[in-house]
Amino acid sequence: MADGRDRVVVEAHALRTATAKAALLHGSRRGPRDLRRPYATVIASLVVGALLLIAVWAITSIGGLLAQQRQKRGMAPPAATQPASDAPRSFLVRSAGPADRSGPTTTIVPRTALIG
């Protein structure tokens, strides 16, 4: 009889040890049946990704349609074209010095003054 009780105690101890080790390694989940399936998260991520792709596609196509309308009306050149090289350009230049100084801190300088 003593051997039977000792065996039950040893088996119970082994089971508690295995359960504690599994909980330590895998969190509070008890076994594979209790594992949460990630399907909901995966599906939600795919839906969000699809919505983002549709939004980018819509914005791009609307921008293309607006550019075509501008070209047809002759209002403005498309954004991909370069401006004429003889077009005057100006740049904002911030003067060096302490920021707490009173007076104008930004000056408009012609492009030729910066190059030459």
C-alpha positions, 0 to 999 in steps of 0.5 A: 500500500505504501508503494501505491501512495508514494507513486501517487505523490510522486506523480502529483508532484511531477504533474504540478512541476510540469504545469508550473514549468509550462505556465512559466514558459508560456504565460498563464495559458494552460494548454494548446486548447486555451491558446487564442487564435490570431485570426481576428488580428490578422483579418483586422490588419489585412482590412486596415492595409486594404483600406490604406491602399484604396485611400492612396490609390484614390488620392493618386487618381484624383490628383491625376484627374485634377492635373489633366483638367488643369492641362486641358484648361491651360491653367498651370503646367503639370508639377513634373515639368521644370520651371524656365531657367530664366525665371527669377527665384528668391530665397529666404535667408536667416541672418546669423546671430542670437535669436532674441535680438529685436528686428527682422531676422529673415531677409529675401535675397535674389538667387544671383546674389547667392550664386555669384 
